Amino acid sequence: MKRRTLVVVAAGAVVAALAAGLAVAFGANAGGRSPEDSGGGVHSTRSPGDVASYWTGERRRNATGG
């Protein structure tokens, strides 16, 4: 019975350590900033007409994901 308790406690410790590691890996941020402090993304300064004329059929066919 003591061995089973030890295994359960050890498994719990491993799970807790993994959870803490994931929290640090995914929740940590540089300089103590929150995710809300990040920018809103990339905004185009081009007019929709300029963008539409740039993306010709050939360019669309040759485009690669990025």
Secondary structure, 3 states (H helix, E strand, C coil): CHHHHHHHHHHHHHHHHHHHHHHHHHHCCHHHCCHHHCCCCCCCCCCHHHHHHHCCHHHHHHCCCC
